[in-house]
Amino acid sequence: MKKIPGGIEKVQEVLKINKIDALIALGGDDTQSVTLFLSENGVPSVGVPKTIDNDINGNRHTQRLDLTRR
């Protein structure tokens, strides 16, 4: 979406058509970088860290990381 010309406009169009006011994205570093991009481009977005390999800087613990340590 970030690399596709017109990608952000397509996302905004789909959200509007489906009457979605904002996104809540759960995921790792790739998901969070896309969420940041969307937010910076006018899409109300919140990123919730959830990563199995703890690859998000600034978080000591994330959902599901504890399962890999058992």
Secondary structure as GFF3:
##gff-version 3
##sequence-region A 1 70
A	DSSP	alpha_helix	7	17	.	.	.	ID=ss1
A	DSSP	beta_strand	23	27	.	.	.	ID=ss2
A	DSSP	alpha_helix	29	40	.	.	.	ID=ss3
A	DSSP	beta_strand	45	49	.	.	.	ID=ss4
A	DSSP	alpha_helix	65	68	.	.	.	ID=ss5
###
